[in-house]
């Protein structure tokens, strides 16, 4: 492999000094150049790339682990929490200290050491992120710095309403998770547009270079029983296969709530020559769970009302909510010369869910509530294509790394709602607060959206001397949205979104950075809201410090930021199912993300976020009200220790403390969930043939409630009680 891995505590190779070589397996580039055949292949590829850039409907580029050719390999020492470089912020493999933006990477080592199972569990390790839980997949998107964001998979978008539906509900095939904060509209789009405050890019594992794999079993609290497996099958030194999958069945700490989930991830990697690589990835995941509507917050703190916090109220016989995601992505990369690389990617995503729910819909008196029922089917298809050329220019005082490309995206969304607002009257304090679901409720409305994006982008990463790096980019986007929710709207917006930023190395391992970026996102269902839709826009300012081993093993970012978001749609304060396009919301704060690994034995992670996310202009909502579910203070401290020698060799122990301050449940602010601090712990021991692991959630058994999104109302979900899980894993 022409690139090289980075040892523990070592600084990454400076991008300005050396860039070149495929991100690929070490033994797949052994074939010597093919002379005239390679020349012809290069000519054909370059001609195809030029044709693609002229015709956005053809396939174009993606930033996946194999789409960028660089000496800075996106990898970490085995078990390490440190990722010295990243792809998602610039679509090129760039040392984190040279990116004028906050970006955090959760490595495979961190995922395994903390025994993480889901994206929501992993994302607590990143400051400023409010994850959505698996229970809320069809209700609430994840938030970055207070605003909704979307999931990307290997650089490809997955449009859903809400974005949480695209969650694969497992981390079995994840190599790393990159969280890029701030507007991303200069490089990304798709669906109704790029998120205004960041993206969560889930990067998949590649086929291994030798035959092998893993098999694991997991069991524990709430009758949890699951298994996962992965196998690498190198066909020869040019072709590799990988197949990963999982299945799990579990009850819940909420009465009568259970879930079933399974997933499969096939991957094919082909080294077509020493200069050309093709990677084809597939994913299929399915989740079934009984829908849970939360508990009215008023029942959790009124001293005269006594209810069982874990009791389910509603229809026990309602069909389970079902979520299915399917995606196929193909990425072709080619090294045209030592200084020019090309990448072409096409992705097809299909997502669907069917939700059956029964939920509180108005208090009658005390613990007695009117309940409604709903059935919500939804289908999404998204065809995405992108292509880019990357060139390195200059070898003197000033060097450029120029990225140019085109994106094309076509998305279709269908959703419907069947709704009965007065299904039953139930008492939360009753021994059996249940009623029969009956048939599907009456039809209420449906929604048909058609979205099409074409965009051209350019980015220049300029290295001046050995200390200063400047990143500048522009993206010209045409976004066409047709939406019909009984009343049809059609809108075409054309925008140029800029980005400019710089980093300056002020001392060995310490860089200052500053950046400005703008965001742009379309609005769907304007007819339902009774508005003529305007695109949401945002402006972001950010600055701070980046650390790349100023002392051995210390890496991270300290940042100060402000994001202003205009034309936001929020729930109407008094009328259910109706929203308004408000004036402005603003988030500003301070974030710290640090990893300290002084030796291969010890990893320490610390993050803290002060987030002031509020209404800044509005005609109906009170100015100054905090955005729902976003804590003003949040943080996590986690550590893992690995015994590498002696009698305890093979033993790993770890734990963490996660804390949040109070979180508002509604807009306007009427009630908040109290702050909470939770402890988790992990331990594992390698017996040679098998590794046995133990993980504990909420070790101290703290009781509390957390925000739960249901129609924008004041609902909460009980905090998961103390829970323990045992795993057995063998590696062959």
ZAMARGU-4260 file (C-alpha; in steps of 0.2 Angstrom, whole numbers, plus 5000, padded with zeros to 4 digits):
<rodrens>
0) 5000/5000/5000 | 5007/5017/4995 | 5000/5026/5010 | 5005/5022/5027 | 4996/5020/5044
5) 5000/5032/5058 | 5007/5025/5075 | 5000/5030/5091 | 5003/5048/5095 | 5011/5052/5079
10) 5006/5067/5069 | 4999/5064/5051 | 5009/5068/5036 | 5006/5086/5031 | 4995/5086/5015
15) 5006/5100/5008 | 5021/5088/5008 | 5015/5072/5000 | 4998/5067/4992 | 4997/5051/4982
20) 4992/5033/4982 | 4976/5023/4984 | 4967/5020/5000 | 4966/5002/4998 | 4973/4985/5004
25) 4991/4983/5004 | 4993/4968/4993 | 4981/4974/4979 | 4993/4985/4970 | 5006/4973/4966
30) 5003/4972/4947 | 5015/4983/4937 | 5008/4997/4926 | 5000/4990/4910 | 5009/5002/4897
35) 4998/5006/4883 | 4983/4997/4891 | 4984/5009/4906 | 4986/5024/4894 | 4971/5019/4884
40) 4961/5016/4901 | 4967/5033/4907 | 4961/5042/4891 | 4944/5033/4892 | 4941/5037/4910
45) 4946/5055/4908 | 4934/5057/4893 | 4920/5049/4903 | 4924/5061/4918 | 4923/5076/4906
50) 4906/5069/4899 | 4900/5067/4917 | 4904/5084/4922 | 4895/5091/4907 | 4879/5080/4910
55) 4874/5079/4928 | 4862/5065/4925 | 4876/5053/4924 | 4886/5046/4939 | 4898/5057/4948
60) 4909/5057/4964 | 4908/5053/4983 | 4920/5054/4998 | 4921/5036/5004 | 4936/5028/5012
65) 4942/5022/4994 | 4937/5038/4984 | 4952/5048/4988 | 4970/5045/4984 | 4982/5052/4997
70) 4997/5047/5008 | 4986/5052/5023 | 4977/5036/5026 | 4960/5037/5035 | 4965/5024/5049
75) 4969/5023/5067 | 4980/5011/5077 | 4970/4996/5082 | 4959/5000/5097 | 4963/5019/5096
80) 4951/5033/5098 | 4961/5045/5088 | 4958/5049/5069 | 4971/5061/5063 | 4963/5064/5047
85) 4945/5065/5039 | 4935/5065/5023 | 4918/5072/5026 | 4922/5091/5029 | 4932/5093/5013
90) 4928/5077/5002 | 4947/5074/5002 | 4958/5065/5015 | 4964/5080/5025 | 4973/5081/5042
95) 4961/5087/5055 | 4973/5101/5060 | 4971/5108/5042 | 4952/5108/5042 | 4944/5125/5046
100) 4929/5117/5054 | 4925/5106/5069 | 4924/5088/5064 | 4925/5073/5076 | 4927/5055/5071
105) 4922/5040/5081 | 4933/5026/5077 | 4930/5007/5076 | 4941/5006/5092 | 4930/5017/5102
110) 4914/5008/5096 | 4921/4991/5101 | 4929/4997/5118 | 4912/5005/5123 | 4902/4991/5117
115) 4891/5002/5107 | 4876/4995/5097 | 4868/5010/5089 | 4871/5027/5082 | 4862/5036/5096
120) 4873/5027/5108 | 4889/5032/5099 | 4885/5050/5096 | 4885/5055/5114 | 4904/5055/5112
125) 4903/5070/5101 | 4899/5088/5109 | 4884/5097/5103 | 4875/5082/5096 | 4857/5078/5102
130) 4855/5060/5096 | 4838/5052/5092 | 4834/5036/5100 | 4829/5020/5091 | 4811/5022/5099
135) 4810/5039/5091 | 4816/5034/5073 | 4800/5039/5065 | 4798/5054/5076 | 4813/5064/5078
140) 4829/5068/5068 | 4846/5070/5076 | 4852/5087/5080 | 4869/5096/5079 | 4870/5113/5088
145) 4851/5113/5090 | 4846/5110/5072 | 4840/5095/5062 | 4853/5085/5052 | 4853/5070/5041
150) 4863/5054/5039 | 4875/5051/5025 | 4882/5033/5021 | 4899/5033/5013 | 4896/5051/5007
155) 4879/5047/4999 | 4863/5056/5006 | 4848/5046/5012 | 4832/5058/5012 | 4819/5054/5025
160) 4805/5062/5035 | 4811/5063/5048 | 4830/5059/5045 | 4830/5046/5059 | 4821/5033/5049
165) 4837/5030/5039 | 4846/5024/5055 | 4853/5007/5051 | 4849/5002/5070 | 4866/4993/5071
170) 4885/4997/5070 | 4890/4980/5064 | 4898/4986/5048 | 4904/5003/5053 | 4922/5008/5052
175) 4920/5025/5058 | 4907/5039/5061 | 4912/5057/5055 | 4902/5072/5062 | 4906/5088/5052
180) 4898/5103/5061 | 4892/5119/5052 | 4884/5121/5035 | 4889/5108/5022 | 4880/5115/5007
185) 4896/5119/4998 | 4900/5101/4995 | 4884/5091/4999 | 4866/5091/4994 | 4852/5079/4989
190) 4834/5077/4994 | 4828/5094/5000 | 4846/5100/5002 | 4860/5099/5014 | 4858/5100/5032
195) 4861/5118/5039 | 4871/5114/5054 | 4881/5098/5049 | 4881/5080/5043 | 4883/5063/5051
200) 4893/5052/5039 | 4893/5034/5042 | 4908/5025/5034 | 4908/5007/5031 | 4921/4994/5033
205) 4931/4987/5018 | 4935/4969/5013 | 4950/4963/5022 | 4966/4957/5014 | 4966/4940/5021
210) 4952/4927/5024 | 4944/4929/5041 | 4930/4936/5051 | 4921/4937/5067 | 4905/4929/5075
215) 4897/4935/5091 | 4883/4932/5103 | 4875/4945/5114 | 4862/4943/5128 | 4856/4953/5143
220) 4843/4963/5151 | 4825/4964/5144 | 4827/4947/5136 | 4839/4953/5124 | 4846/4940/5112
225) 4856/4944/5097 | 4870/4938/5085 | 4882/4946/5072 | 4895/4940/5060 | 4907/4946/5047
230) 4918/4937/5035 | 4931/4943/5023 | 4933/4932/5007 | 4948/4938/4996 | 4945/4930/4979
235) 4962/4934/4973 | 4975/4948/4975 | 4963/4959/4965 | 4945/4955/4971 | 4939/4955/4989
240) 4922/4951/4996 | 4915/4955/5013 | 4898/4951/5021 | 4892/4957/5038 | 4875/4955/5046
245) 4866/4955/5063 | 4850/4950/5071 | 4842/4954/5088 | 4826/4952/5097 | 4823/4961/5113
250) 4809/4967/5125 | 4810/4984/5134 | 4810/4992/5151 | 4793/4999/5145 | 4779/4986/5147
255) 4774/4977/5132 | 4786/4986/5121 | 4797/4974/5111 | 4808/4975/5095 | 4816/4964/5081
260) 4830/4970/5070 | 4841/4962/5057 | 4853/4969/5044 | 4865/4963/5030 | 4879/4972/5022
265) 4888/4965/5007 | 4903/4973/4999 | 4914/4970/4984 | 4931/4978/4980 | 4940/4976/4964
270) 4957/4982/4960 | 4955/4984/4941 | 4973/4990/4939 | 4986/4998/4950 | 4977/5014/4946
275) 4959/5010/4946 | 4947/5003/4960 | 4929/4999/4961 | 4919/4997/4977 | 4901/4991/4977
280) 4892/4992/4994 | 4875/4986/4998 | 4864/4988/5014 | 4848/4981/5020 | 4841/4984/5037
285) 4824/4980/5045 | 4817/4986/5062 | 4800/4981/5070 | 4794/4988/5086 | 4778/4992/5095
290) 4775/5011/5094 | 4778/5020/5111 | 4770/5038/5113 | 4779/5043/5129 | 4772/5049/5145
295) 4763/5066/5147 | 4776/5077/5157 | 4763/5083/5168 | 4761/5066/5176 | 4779/5064/5180
300) 4781/5078/5193 | 4763/5081/5200 | 4764/5075/5218 | 4745/5070/5218 | 4747/5059/5203
305) 4755/5042/5205 | 4758/5032/5190 | 4770/5018/5185 | 4783/5026/5174 | 4786/5010/5164
310) 4768/5007/5161 | 4762/5006/5143 | 4745/5015/5139 | 4737/5012/5122 | 4733/4998/5110
315) 4742/4982/5114 | 4735/4974/5098 | 4741/4988/5086 | 4753/4981/5072 | 4771/4984/5075
320) 4779/4999/5067 | 4791/4993/5053 | 4806/5002/5045 | 4816/4995/5030 | 4831/5003/5022
325) 4839/4997/5006 | 4854/5005/4998 | 4866/5001/4984 | 4882/5012/4981 | 4895/5010/4968
330) 4911/5020/4968 | 4925/5020/4955 | 4941/5029/4958 | 4956/5031/4946 | 4973/5039/4947
335) 4975/5048/4931 | 4993/5054/4936 | 5003/5057/4951 | 4994/5073/4954 | 4976/5070/4947
340) 4963/5058/4953 | 4945/5055/4948 | 4930/5048/4957 | 4913/5043/4951 | 4899/5037/4962
345) 4881/5032/4960 | 4869/5027/4974 | 4851/5021/4975 | 4842/5022/4991 | 4825/5015/4995
350) 4817/5018/5012 | 4800/5014/5019 | 4790/5013/5035 | 4773/5009/5041 | 4769/5016/5058
355) 4754/5011/5069 | 4752/5021/5085 | 4740/5025/5099 | 4744/5041/5109 | 4738/5054/5122
360) 4729/5068/5113 | 4722/5080/5126 | 4721/5079/5145 | 4703/5076/5152 | 4707/5077/5171
365) 4721/5071/5182 | 4728/5055/5174 | 4714/5053/5162 | 4718/5057/5144 | 4709/5056/5127
370) 4719/5045/5115 | 4720/5045/5097 | 4726/5033/5084 | 4736/5035/5068 | 4742/5025/5053
375) 4757/5033/5044 | 4764/5024/5028 | 4779/5031/5019 | 4790/5027/5004 | 4806/5036/4998
380) 4817/5033/4983 | 4833/5043/4980 | 4845/5042/4965 | 4861/5051/4968 | 4876/5053/4957
385) 4892/5063/4959 | 4909/5064/4951 | 4924/5074/4954 | 4942/5078/4949 | 4956/5082/4961
390) 4972/5090/4956 | 4987/5095/4966 | 4996/5110/4958 | 5012/5119/4963 | 5027/5113/4973
395) 5035/5129/4980 | 5029/5141/4993 | 5011/5140/4988 | 5003/5123/4984 | 4985/5120/4978
400) 4973/5105/4980 | 4959/5109/4969 | 4942/5099/4969 | 4929/5101/4955 | 4914/5091/4953
405) 4895/5089/4949 | 4881/5082/4960 | 4864/5076/4953 | 4850/5069/4965 | 4832/5064/4961
410) 4821/5060/4976 | 4803/5055/4977 | 4794/5054/4994 | 4776/5048/4998 | 4768/5049/5015
415) 4750/5048/5021 | 4741/5049/5038 | 4726/5040/5044 | 4720/5048/5060 | 4707/5046/5073
420) 4708/5060/5086 | 4695/5052/5098 | 4699/5034/5099 | 4697/5030/5118 | 4698/5037/5135
425) 4712/5030/5146 | 4718/5032/5164 | 4737/5031/5166 | 4734/5026/5184 | 4723/5012/5180
430) 4729/4994/5181 | 4726/4991/5163 | 4726/5007/5153 | 4722/4998/5136 | 4709/4997/5122
435) 4708/4988/5106 | 4716/4996/5091 | 4702/4991/5079 | 4704/4995/5060 | 4715/5008/5052
440) 4708/5026/5057 | 4700/5037/5043 | 4711/5045/5030 | 4717/5062/5035 | 4729/5068/5021
445) 4744/5062/5010 | 4760/5070/5004 | 4769/5068/4987 | 4785/5077/4985 | 4797/5077/4970
450) 4814/5085/4972 | 4828/5087/4960 | 4845/5094/4963 | 4859/5098/4950 | 4875/5107/4957
455) 4893/5111/4952 | 4906/5114/4966 | 4924/5119/4967 | 4935/5119/4982 | 4953/5125/4983
460) 4964/5120/4998 | 4979/5131/4998 | 4995/5128/5008 | 5006/5143/5010 | 5023/5138/5018
465) 5023/5126/5032 | 5010/5134/5043 | 4996/5142/5034 | 4981/5132/5025 | 4967/5141/5017
470) 4951/5132/5011 | 4939/5141/5000 | 4924/5134/4991 | 4908/5138/4980 | 4893/5128/4975
475) 4880/5133/4963 | 4864/5123/4966 | 4848/5122/4957 | 4834/5114/4968 | 4817/5110/4961
480) 4804/5105/4973 | 4786/5100/4969 | 4775/5096/4984 | 4757/5091/4985 | 4748/5089/5001
485) 4730/5092/4994 | 4737/5110/4990 | 4751/5109/4977 | 4766/5120/4977 | 4781/5121/4965
490) 4797/5131/4968 | 4814/5132/4959 | 4828/5140/4969 | 4845/5144/4963 | 4859/5148/4975
495) 4877/5150/4977 | 4884/5144/4994 | 4901/5150/4998 | 4914/5144/5011 | 4930/5151/5017
500) 4942/5146/5031 | 4960/5145/5037 | 4971/5136/5049 | 4987/5142/5056 | 5000/5132/5065
505) 5005/5143/5079 | 5016/5130/5088 | 5021/5112/5086 | 5004/5102/5087 | 4993/5118/5090
510) 4984/5127/5076 | 4971/5141/5076 | 4957/5140/5064 | 4942/5151/5058 | 4929/5149/5045
515) 4913/5156/5038 | 4900/5146/5028 | 4882/5147/5021 | 4868/5134/5020 | 4853/5132/5009
520) 4839/5120/5011 | 4822/5118/5002 | 4805/5117/5011 | 4792/5104/5007 | 4773/5103/5010
525) 4771/5122/5009 | 4752/5119/5005 | 4749/5109/5021 | 4757/5123/5031 | 4747/5136/5022
530) 4763/5145/5016 | 4772/5149/5000 | 4788/5140/5004 | 4804/5149/5005 | 4821/5140/5007
535) 4829/5139/5024 | 4846/5148/5024 | 4860/5149/5037 | 4876/5158/5040 | 4889/5151/5052
540) 4905/5158/5060 | 4917/5147/5069 | 4934/5148/5076 | 4945/5140/5089 | 4961/5129/5092
545) 4965/5111/5085 | 4978/5100/5094 | 4988/5087/5085 | 4999/5080/5099 | 5007/5095/5106
550) 5010/5083/5120 | 5011/5064/5116 | 4994/5057/5113 | 4983/5073/5115 | 4972/5078/5100
555) 4956/5087/5098 | 4947/5104/5095 | 4940/5118/5105 | 4928/5129/5095 | 4917/5145/5097
560) 4903/5146/5084 | 4887/5155/5079 | 4874/5148/5067 | 4859/5159/5062 | 4845/5150/5053
565) 4831/5159/5044 | 4814/5153/5037 | 4812/5139/5049 | 4797/5128/5050 | 4791/5124/5068
570) 4776/5117/5076 | 4762/5129/5079 | 4761/5134/5097 | 4742/5130/5099 | 4735/5121/5083
575) 4740/5102/5082 | 4747/5096/5065 | 4750/5114/5059 | 4767/5122/5057 | 4773/5140/5054
580) 4788/5147/5044 | 4795/5158/5058 | 4808/5171/5056 | 4824/5166/5064 | 4833/5154/5076
585) 4851/5156/5082 | 4863/5144/5090 | 4879/5149/5098 | 4891/5141/5110 | 4907/5133/5115
590) 4912/5115/5111 | 4927/5105/5117 | 4932/5088/5110 | 4948/5080/5116 | 4956/5063/5116
595) 4971/5058/5126 | 4981/5043/5122 | 4998/5043/5130 | 5001/5025/5127 | 4992/5011/5117
600) 4985/5005/5134 | 4975/5020/5139 | 4962/5030/5130 | 4953/5045/5138 | 4939/5055/5129
605) 4932/5071/5135 | 4918/5082/5127 | 4908/5097/5133 | 4896/5109/5124 | 4888/5125/5130
610) 4874/5127/5118 | 4863/5143/5117 | 4850/5138/5104 | 4835/5150/5105 | 4822/5159/5095
615) 4829/5176/5089 | 4815/5183/5078 | 4797/5177/5078 | 4779/5184/5076 | 4771/5171/5087
620) 4784/5162/5097 | 4792/5171/5112 | 4809/5178/5107 | 4822/5170/5118 | 4814/5153/5121
625) 4826/5139/5120 | 4824/5126/5106 | 4816/5109/5112 | 4827/5095/5117 | 4843/5104/5117
630) 4853/5105/5133 | 4862/5121/5137 | 4876/5111/5145 | 4881/5093/5141 | 4897/5083/5141
635) 4905/5066/5143 | 4920/5059/5151 | 4925/5041/5146 | 4941/5031/5148 | 4947/5013/5143
640) 4962/5004/5149 | 4970/4989/5140 | 4981/4977/5149 | 4995/4973/5136 | 5007/4963/5147
645) 5008/4953/5163 | 4995/4941/5171 | 4980/4952/5166 | 4985/4953/5147 | 4970/4953/5137
650) 4959/4962/5150 | 4950/4979/5145 | 4941/4989/5157 | 4932/5006/5154 | 4918/5017/5159
655) 4910/5034/5156 | 4900/5048/5163 | 4887/5057/5152 | 4878/5073/5159 | 4865/5085/5152
660) 4857/5100/5159 | 4838/5103/5158 | 4830/5101/5141 | 4814/5110/5135 | 4800/5099/5129
665) 4789/5112/5119 | 4789/5128/5109 | 4784/5140/5117 | 4793/5134/5132 | 4781/5127/5146
670) 4790/5113/5154 | 4807/5105/5154 | 4815/5088/5157 | 4827/5089/5172 | 4846/5087/5170
675) 4853/5070/5172 | 4870/5061/5174 | 4872/5043/5169 | 4887/5031/5172 | 4891/5017/5160
680) 4904/5003/5162 | 4912/4990/5151 | 4925/4976/5153 | 4931/4962/5142 | 4944/4948/5142
685) 4952/4939/5128 | 4953/4921/5131 | 4962/4917/5115 | 4948/4907/5106 | 4935/4919/5112
690) 4933/4936/5120 | 4920/4938/5133 | 4913/4956/5137 | 4901/4964/5149 | 4893/4981/5147
695) 4882/4990/5160 | 4870/5005/5156 | 4866/5017/5170 | 4877/5009/5182 | 4871/5019/5197
700) 4852/5016/5193 | 4848/5034/5191 | 4829/5038/5188 | 4824/5052/5177 | 4815/5057/5161
705) 4821/5062/5144 | 4812/5072/5130 | 4801/5062/5118 | 4795/5070/5102 | 4777/5067/5099
710) 4767/5080/5089 | 4778/5093/5098 | 4769/5090/5114 | 4776/5089/5132 | 4780/5071/5132
715) 4794/5061/5140 | 4802/5044/5141 | 4809/5036/5157 | 4827/5034/5157 | 4833/5017/5154
720) 4836/5008/5171 | 4852/4999/5176 | 4854/4986/5162 | 4868/4973/5159 | 4873/4964/5143
725) 4886/4950/5140 | 4894/4946/5124 | 4905/4932/5117 | 4915/4935/5101 | 4927/4924/5092
730) 4939/4930/5078 | 4945/4918/5065
</rodrens>
